């Protein structure tokens, strides 16, 4: 019988703690034994004691403990690294993967990103985020448009870019302008192309160019911040009521709109309730090229209408205007029109939200992700 150890660590708004618990329940439902080790309350001695239980694999979101040398010495089984962020934020931990370990990604394009960063792992698989499966009655929709997450101040990223050498600044500006003009362009590819066309080919290797990688990361964060702000502002300027839950929004330009209501941050579980109370859940995936993230799945599972920028992967999964609404960062006028139609037509909105939940339950919850992890493990070790 397969037996896994799940590492439960800390994360913003406790997101990954809830995901770990949901994954453990998913394993239980399919008859797979899974222990959960809460890293808040352990030391190296306790970790070593747990690992002597002969697990088939240790599983962790975002590579918990992969930077810990003592843990690496204790580890006597494969490690399944469930990456739920962009690889650029985890290059140090990813580098510590061993032959036989497994890496899962939430964006199909991240295989290319890993190649750019000098990584080529044999056991790499796609494993998207998921919704926590909840059997709850519908709630009154008291929120028109819900936005959740921490405010990302684009000016701090531009200040960093402006502090670079003239040639690096020009390249960064060129990449930013190109990606903002055409949202189908991907910032890492554009960055490498900008060097190449100048006869300055460059590699994004963490042991060779860590400062260049930092610049690329800042470009990505700047684009994300600008695009997210543009989407919300487009709706705010139309007078639509928007409720934002998260840190730092009082320092954003949106604080000047009377129809934008700012709230303190809430934890992940509370966010699930807010989504069930929302007519529309607004999603932003400006750093993704061919994947998606949890907000799409969770919003659909909450009987809300998810309005999100499109990716090829999402378009394969769901039908726009039937199960969710796609938008393009370069056509926010159409996005505003679609949101207005949703708010004014309750029957249309409920038809989409009902279809959305049906598309998620049984397909994109942590129950299914648990089975996918077992299938991935068996694909590597029981061929």
C-alpha positions in Angstrom: 0.0 0.0 0.0 1.3 3.5 -1.0 2.2 5.7 2.0 3.0 9.4 1.7 4.3 12.1 4.1 2.9 15.6 3.5 4.8 18.5 4.8 2.6 21.3 6.0 4.4 24.7 6.2 3.5 28.4 6.4 2.2 30.6 3.6 0.5 33.9 3.1 -3.2 33.8 4.2 -2.6 30.1 5.3 -3.3 29.1 1.7 -0.9 26.1 1.5 -1.9 24.9 5.0 -5.5 24.4 3.8 -4.3 22.9 0.5 -2.2 20.3 2.4 -5.1 19.3 4.6 -7.4 19.1 1.5 -4.8 16.9 -0.3 -4.6 14.6 2.8 -8.3 14.1 2.7 -8.1 13.4 -1.0 -5.6 10.7 -0.4 -7.7 9.2 2.3 -10.7 9.1 0.0 -8.8 7.0 -2.6 -7.3 4.6 0.1 -3.8 6.1 0.2 -2.3 6.5 3.6 -0.9 10.0 4.1 0.6 11.5 7.3 0.8 15.2 7.7 3.8 16.7 9.4 3.2 20.3 10.6 6.5 22.1 10.2 5.5 24.8 12.7 6.1 22.3 15.6 9.1 20.2 14.5 12.8 20.2 14.6 15.4 18.1 12.7 15.2 15.3 15.3 11.4 15.0 14.8 11.8 15.1 11.0 14.4 12.3 11.1 12.1 10.2 13.3 9.2 10.6 10.9 11.3 9.7 7.9 12.2 6.4 9.5 8.6 5.3 8.9 9.6 4.2 5.3 7.4 6.4 3.2 7.1 5.9 -0.5 7.5 9.7 -1.0 7.5 13.0 0.8 5.2 15.6 -0.8 5.3 19.3 -0.3 3.9 22.4 -1.9 6.6 24.8 -3.1 9.5 22.5 -1.9 9.3 22.9 1.8 12.6 21.9 3.5 14.4 21.5 0.1 16.9 24.2 1.3 17.5 22.3 4.6 20.8 20.3 4.4 19.9 18.1 7.4 16.6 17.2 5.8 18.3 16.2 2.6 20.6 13.9 4.6 17.6 12.3 6.3 15.5 11.9 3.2 15.4 8.2 2.2 12.6 8.3 -0.4 11.6 10.3 -3.5 10.5 13.9 -2.9 7.5 15.2 -4.9 7.8 19.0 -5.3 4.4 20.5 -6.0 5.4 23.9 -7.5 2.5 26.3 -7.3 4.3 29.5 -8.2 6.5 30.7 -11.0 9.8 28.7 -11.1 11.8 32.0 -10.9 10.8 32.3 -7.3 12.1 28.8 -6.4 15.3 28.4 -8.3 17.4 27.6 -5.2 15.0 24.9 -3.9 14.5 23.4 -7.4 18.3 23.1 -7.8 18.3 20.7 -4.8 16.1 18.1 -6.5 17.8 14.8 -6.9 17.6 12.2 -9.6 14.3 10.3 -8.9 12.6 13.2 -7.4 9.4 14.5 -9.1 8.6 18.1 -10.0 5.0 19.2 -10.8 4.2 22.5 -12.5 1.0 24.6 -12.8 1.8 26.1 -16.2 2.8 24.0 -19.2 5.2 26.8 -20.4 7.2 26.4 -17.2 9.0 23.5 -18.9 10.5 26.1 -21.2 11.2 28.4 -18.3 13.1 25.7 -16.5 15.2 25.1 -19.6 16.0 28.8 -19.7 17.1 28.6 -16.1 19.4 25.6 -16.9 17.2 22.9 -15.5 16.2 19.7 -17.3 14.4 17.2 -15.1 13.3 13.9 -16.3 10.3 13.6 -13.9 8.4 16.8 -14.7 4.6 16.8 -14.8 1.7 19.2 -15.1 -0.4 19.4 -11.9 -2.7 22.5 -11.8 -4.1 24.1 -8.6 -7.5 22.9 -7.5 -10.6 23.9 -5.5 -11.4 22.6 -2.1 -14.5 20.5 -2.5 -17.3 21.9 -0.4 -20.8 20.6 -0.1 -22.5 23.8 0.9 -25.8 25.5 0.0 -25.8 28.6 -2.2 -25.4 31.9 -0.3 -26.9 35.3 -0.9 -24.8 37.2 -3.4 -24.2 40.4 -1.5 -20.9 41.3 -3.3 -20.9 42.4 -6.9 -17.2 42.0 -7.8 -14.7 40.4 -5.5 -10.9 41.0 -5.6 -8.6 39.4 -3.1 -4.8 39.4 -2.6 -2.0 41.8 -1.6 -1.5 45.1 -3.4 1.6 45.1 -5.5 3.1 48.6 -5.9 4.3 48.9 -9.5 6.3 52.0 -8.7 8.8 50.1 -6.5 9.5 47.7 -9.4 10.0 50.6 -11.9 12.4 52.3 -9.4 14.5 49.2 -9.4 14.5 49.0 -13.2 15.4 52.7 -13.5 18.4 52.0 -11.3 20.0 49.7 -13.9 22.7 50.5 -16.4 21.4 52.4 -19.6 21.5 49.2 -21.8 19.7 47.1 -19.2 17.1 49.9 -18.6 16.5 50.2 -22.4 16.0 46.4 -22.6 13.6 46.3 -19.7 11.6 49.2 -21.1 11.5 47.5 -24.5 10.3 44.3 -23.0 7.6 46.0 -20.8 6.3 48.1 -23.7 6.1 45.1 -26.0 4.3 43.0 -23.5 1.8 45.7 -22.5 1.1 46.4 -26.2 0.5 42.7 -26.9 -0.4 40.5 -24.0 0.2 37.4 -26.0 4.0 38.1 -25.7 5.8 36.5 -22.8 8.2 38.6 -20.8 11.0 36.1 -20.4 11.0 35.2 -24.1 11.0 38.9 -25.0 13.9 39.6 -22.5 16.1 36.9 -24.1 15.1 38.1 -27.6 16.1 41.7 -26.7 19.6 40.6 -25.8 19.9 38.2 -28.8 18.9 40.8 -31.4 21.6 43.1 -30.0 24.2 40.4 -30.5 24.4 39.8 -26.7 22.9 36.3 -26.1 22.5 35.7 -22.4 21.6 32.7 -20.3 19.5 32.8 -17.1 21.6 30.6 -14.9 21.3 31.2 -11.2 25.0 30.4 -10.6 26.1 32.7 -13.5 23.7 35.6 -13.7 21.7 35.9 -10.4 21.4 39.7 -10.8 20.0 39.3 -14.3 17.4 36.8 -13.0 16.4 39.3 -10.4 15.8 41.9 -13.1 13.7 39.4 -15.1 11.6 38.7 -12.0 11.1 42.4 -11.4 9.9 42.9 -14.9 7.3 40.1 -14.4 6.1 41.6 -11.1 5.8 45.0 -12.8 3.7 43.7 -15.6 1.5 41.8 -13.2 1.0 44.8 -11.0 0.2 47.1 -13.9 -2.2 44.7 -15.7 -4.1 43.9 -12.5 -4.4 47.6 -11.7 -5.6 48.4 -15.2 -8.3 45.7 -15.0 -9.7 46.9 -11.7 -9.4 50.5 -12.6 -11.4 49.9 -15.9 -14.3 48.6 -13.8 -14.0 51.2 -11.1 -14.2 54.0 -13.7 -17.5 52.6 -14.8 -18.9 53.1 -11.3 -19.1 49.4 -10.5 -18.9 48.4 -6.8 -15.8 46.4 -6.1 -14.8 44.8 -2.8 -11.1 44.3 -2.3 -9.7 42.1 0.6 -6.0 42.3 1.1 -2.9 44.2 2.4 -1.7 47.5 1.1 -4.6 48.6 -1.1 -5.0 51.8 0.8 -1.8 52.9 -0.8 -3.1 52.2 -4.4 -4.8 54.6 -6.8 -8.0 52.6 -6.2 -8.3 54.1 -2.7 -9.6 57.3 -4.4 -12.7 55.6 -5.9 -15.8 55.8 -3.6 -17.2 52.7 -5.3 -14.1 50.6 -4.4 -14.5 49.3 -0.9 -11.2 48.2 0.8 -11.2 45.6 3.5 -8.6 44.0 5.8 -7.0 40.7 4.6 -8.7 37.5 5.4 -7.4 33.9 5.5 -7.9 31.4 2.8 -11.0 29.8 4.4 -12.7 33.1 4.8 -11.9 33.9 1.2 -13.9 30.8 0.2 -17.0 32.2 2.0 -16.5 35.6 0.3 -16.4 33.9 -3.1 -19.7 32.1 -2.3 -21.2 35.5 -1.5 -19.9 37.1 -4.7 -21.6 37.5 -8.1 -18.3 37.9 -9.9 -14.8 36.7 -8.8 -12.1 38.7 -10.7 -8.9 36.7 -11.6 -5.6 37.9 -12.9 -3.0 35.6 -14.5 -0.6 38.0 -16.0 2.5 35.9 -15.2 1.1 32.8 -16.7 1.4 31.8 -20.4 -0.2 28.4 -20.6 -1.8 27.4 -17.2 -4.0 28.7 -14.5 -4.2 29.1 -10.7 -6.5 28.2 -7.8 -8.7 31.4 -8.0 -10.3 30.2 -11.2 -11.2 26.7 -9.8 -12.3 28.0 -6.4 -14.4 30.8 -7.8 -16.2 28.4 -10.2 -16.7 25.9 -7.3 -18.3 28.7 -5.2 -21.1 29.2 -7.7 -19.7 32.6 -8.8 -18.9 33.7 -12.2 -15.1 33.9 -12.7 -13.9 36.6 -15.0 -10.2 35.9 -15.9 -7.7 36.6 -18.6 -7.5 33.7 -21.0 -4.7 31.2 -21.5 -4.5 28.3 -24.0 -4.8 25.8 -21.1 -7.9 27.4 -19.7 -9.5 27.6 -23.1 -9.1 23.8 -23.4 -10.8 23.2 -20.1 -13.7 25.7 -20.1 -16.1 27.4 -22.4 -16.2 31.2 -22.3 -19.6 32.7 -21.7 -20.9 29.3 -20.6 -18.7 28.3 -17.7 -16.7 31.5 -17.1 -15.8 34.8 -18.9 -12.4 35.3 -20.5 -10.9 38.7 -21.1 -7.8 40.1 -22.8 -5.6 42.7 -21.2 -5.6 44.5 -24.6 -9.4 44.8 -24.8 -10.6 45.9 -21.4 -13.6 47.7 -23.0 -15.1 44.3 -23.9 -14.3 43.0 -20.4 -16.2 45.9 -18.9 -19.1 45.3 -21.1 -19.2 41.6 -20.2 -19.1 42.4 -16.5 -21.9 44.9 -16.8 -24.0 42.3 -18.6 -23.4 39.8 -15.9 -24.4 42.2 -13.1 -27.6 43.3 -14.9 -28.8 39.9 -16.0 -29.3 37.6 -13.0 -30.6 34.7 -15.1 -27.5 34.8 -17.4 -25.2 35.0 -14.4 -26.8 32.1 -12.6 -26.7 29.9 -15.8 -22.9 30.4 -16.0 -22.3 30.0 -12.2 -24.3 26.7 -12.2 -22.4 25.4 -15.2 -19.2 26.5 -13.6 -19.7 24.5 -10.4 -20.6 21.4 -12.4 -17.4 21.7 -14.4 -15.3 21.8 -11.3 -16.9 19.2 -9.0 -15.4 15.8 -9.7 -12.8 17.2 -12.0 -10.7 20.0 -10.4 -10.8 19.5 -6.7 -8.0 18.2 -4.4 -9.6 14.7 -4.6 -8.7 14.5 -8.2 -5.3 16.1 -7.7 -4.6 13.3 -5.1 -5.3 10.7 -7.6 -3.2 12.5 -10.2 -0.2 12.5 -7.8 -0.6 8.8 -7.3 -0.8 8.3 -11.1 2.4 10.4 -11.5 4.2 8.4 -8.8 3.2 5.2 -10.4 4.3 6.5 -13.8 7.8 7.0 -12.5 8.2 4.1 -10.1 5.8 1.4 -11.3 6.2 1.4 -15.0 
